[in-house]
């Protein structure tokens, strides 16, 4: 996944979930934050950031905040990126664990029960539902999810368990929006209920997997599988 018109900047402050004030080319500008999560460990005054500049006069903001430098890590915080990079990978032949062949049909935003999952796929005649979770929180080389309580996330996990009970394959895929992470783990300190649901889902047969990403200032792509520690 590529971004056009990327410019560097400096983060100043974030008055609400959607807007950040940044310094670009010596001027203070408003930027759209493409992530409604907390990102408190990333969006620190003075942090080096990368923004996409938009040439659309009707936009409320000229810039969108795409990535943040955290020490040696470059973290993509675009909440739409995980689904896009997974769709790219699946379309290019990514074979998920438990499916004996690459997927041959992909439907985005597919309803099952009372939930809408990111993808419904078929591979070799077998169907599966996939829920993608983008991960931007890193602590000492470990990626953690979620960075804020997510009742919606718990609901999705429980619904995937229901699909498995009906003989349908199901996946929770953590897409870690950075490179160099050793593993992913539930963030029990922030939302223990999600971690409990994830462990229960694993025992019930839901596939819990993770990939890190190759990230640059203007690109993000799926990289390799990494362990999920439950």
C-alpha positions as a printed Julia matrix, in Angstrom:
230×3 Matrix{Float64}:
   0.0     0.0    0.0
   1.49    3.3   -1.1
   0.81    6.88  -0.06
   1.29    9.91  -2.27
   2.47   13.4   -1.3
   4.06   12.51   2.03
   5.76   15.31   3.97
   7.57   15.26   7.33
   6.4    17.25  10.31
   6.44   17.56  14.08
   3.54   16.64  16.35
   2.34   19.42  18.64
  -0.96   18.44  20.3
  -4.2    16.52  19.83
  -7.28   18.31  21.16
  -9.63   15.48  20.19
  -9.64   12.03  18.55
  -9.86   13.35  15.02
  -7.61   16.41  14.87
  -3.95   17.03  15.63
  -1.98   20.23  15.36
   1.38   19.77  13.7
   4.3    21.82  12.46
   4.95   21.52   8.72
   7.48   23.67   6.88
   7.63   26.1    9.79
   3.85   26.55   9.96
   1.31   25.19  12.43
  -1.35   23.17  10.6
  -4.39   21.09  11.52
  -4.21   17.44  10.43
  -6.75   14.63  10.38
  -5.75   11.74  12.66
  -6.53    8.49  10.84
  -6.79    6.56  14.1
  -9.35    7.11  16.87
  -7.32    5.06  19.37
  -5.42    6.72  22.18
  -1.89    6.45  20.69
  -0.63    8.2   23.81
   2.79    6.58  23.67
   3.19    7.76  20.06
   1.62   11.2   19.84
   4.02   13.01  22.12
   4.81   16.71  21.58
   7.96   16.95  19.49
   7.59   13.52  17.85
   8.64   13.28  14.2
   5.63   12.43  12.06
   4.75   11.86   8.41
   1.68   13.38   6.83
  -0.15   12.97   3.58
  -0.86   16.28   1.88
  -4.19   16.44   0.06
  -4.92   18.65  -2.92
  -8.64   18.9   -2.24
  -9.96   22.41  -1.57
 -13.14   21.14   0.1
 -11.32   19.12   2.78
 -11.5    20.46   6.32
  -7.81   19.64   6.79
  -5.01   19.78   4.27
  -3.06   16.95   5.91
  -3.65   13.43   7.28
  -1.37   11.93   9.93
   0.02    8.64   8.61
   3.06    7.55  10.64
   5.01    8.41  13.78
   8.65    7.87  14.63
   9.05    6.17  18.02
  12.75    5.8   18.71
  14.04    3.48  16.0
  10.54    2.26  15.15
   8.44    3.86  12.44
   4.79    3.16  13.29
   2.0     3.49  10.76
  -1.15    4.67  12.57
  -3.58    4.68   9.65
  -6.46    2.55  10.96
  -7.55    1.74   7.4
  -4.14    0.35   6.43
  -4.37   -3.13   8.08
  -7.41   -4.16   6.03
  -5.87   -2.81   2.85
  -2.53   -4.59   3.3
  -4.28   -7.84   4.2
  -6.49   -7.56   1.12
  -3.36   -7.01  -0.99
  -1.66  -10.05   0.55
  -4.7   -12.32   0.16
  -5.15  -11.19  -3.44
  -1.49  -11.99  -4.11
  -1.79  -15.56  -2.84
  -1.25  -15.43   0.92
  -2.23  -18.82   2.34
  -3.58  -18.61   5.88
  -2.73  -21.33   8.39
  -5.4   -24.03   8.3
  -6.39  -23.31   4.71
  -4.7   -25.73   2.33
  -4.7   -23.35  -0.61
  -4.68  -19.6   -1.32
  -8.06  -17.93  -1.24
  -9.96  -17.78  -4.52
 -12.79  -15.52  -3.44
 -12.74  -12.5   -1.11
 -15.71  -10.49   0.1
 -15.1    -7.48   2.32
 -17.47   -6.33   5.07
 -19.35   -9.61   5.32
 -22.18  -10.15   7.82
 -22.39  -13.23  10.0
 -24.88  -13.38  12.86
 -24.94   -9.99  14.54
 -21.48   -8.95  13.39
 -19.9    -7.55  10.27
 -16.47   -9.09   9.7
 -13.7    -7.62   7.63
 -13.52  -10.5    5.15
 -15.32  -13.65   4.11
 -13.08  -15.86   1.97
 -13.16  -19.25   0.33
 -10.15  -21.45  -0.37
 -10.33  -24.89  -1.91
 -14.05  -25.04  -1.22
 -13.62  -24.09   2.44
 -15.02  -20.82   3.77
 -13.68  -18.61   6.54
 -14.44  -15.33   8.27
 -11.55  -13.01   9.07
 -11.46  -10.13  11.54
  -8.46   -7.79  11.27
  -7.07   -5.93  14.28
  -4.51   -3.22  13.61
  -1.87   -2.91  16.33
   0.11    0.26  17.04
   0.93   -0.2   20.74
   4.47   -1.45  21.44
   6.16   -1.98  24.8
   9.75   -3.25  24.97
   9.5    -5.06  21.66
   6.08   -6.61  22.37
   2.97   -5.49  20.49
  -0.22   -5.3   22.55
  -3.89   -5.05  21.65
  -6.08   -3.17  22.41
  -4.76    0.24  23.42
  -8.27    1.15  24.69
 -11.25   -0.97  25.84
 -13.1    -2.5   22.88
 -16.5    -4.04  23.56
 -16.9    -4.3   19.78
 -13.74   -6.41  19.66
 -15.09   -8.78  22.31
 -18.36   -9.12  20.37
 -16.46  -10.0   17.18
 -14.39  -12.66  18.93
 -17.43  -14.31  20.48
 -19.26  -14.28  17.14
 -16.27  -15.97  15.48
 -16.54  -18.72  18.08
 -20.15  -19.21  17.0
 -19.03  -19.56  13.38
 -16.5   -22.24  14.36
 -19.22  -24.15  16.21
 -21.09  -24.31  12.89
 -18.09  -25.79  11.09
 -16.86  -22.53   9.52
 -13.21  -21.5    9.85
 -12.55  -18.22  11.64
  -9.53  -15.97  12.13
  -8.49  -13.06  14.26
  -5.51  -11.52  12.46
  -3.39   -8.94  14.26
  -1.65   -6.69  11.75
   1.19   -4.99  13.6
   1.83   -1.68  11.9
   5.59   -1.72  12.4
   8.59   -4.01  11.92
  10.89   -5.62  14.48
   8.32   -6.89  16.98
   8.94  -10.21  18.73
   5.31  -11.14  19.44
   1.74   -9.97  20.04
  -0.14  -10.37  23.31
  -3.53   -9.28  24.67
  -3.33   -6.04  26.63
  -4.99   -7.36  29.78
  -4.06   -4.24  31.74
  -6.27   -2.16  29.46
  -9.11   -4.62  28.71
  -8.98   -7.96  30.47
 -12.34   -9.03  28.99
 -10.9    -8.92  25.47
  -7.94  -11.07  26.49
 -10.23  -13.58  28.16
 -12.46  -13.75  25.07
  -9.43  -14.22  22.83
  -8.11  -17.12  24.92
 -11.55  -18.74  24.99
 -11.8   -18.35  21.21
  -8.4   -19.98  20.75
  -9.52  -22.97  22.8
 -12.72  -23.14  20.73
 -10.76  -23.37  17.47
 -10.6   -19.78  16.24
  -7.23  -19.17  14.55
  -5.36  -16.35  16.32
  -2.47  -15.18  14.15
  -0.33  -12.09  13.6
   1.92  -10.47  11.01
   4.25   -7.53  11.26
   4.63   -4.99   8.47
   7.36   -3.32   6.49
   6.77    0.39   7.04
   8.32    3.42   5.38
   7.18    7.01   5.34
   5.11    6.4    2.18
   4.41    2.66   2.19
   3.19   -0.25   4.31
   3.03   -3.92   3.35
   2.51   -7.21   5.17
   5.83   -8.78   6.13
   5.96  -12.07   8.04
   4.09  -14.1   10.68
   4.97  -13.41  14.3
   3.92  -15.35  17.43
   0.78  -14.56  19.42
   1.34  -15.2   23.13
  -1.94  -15.83  24.94
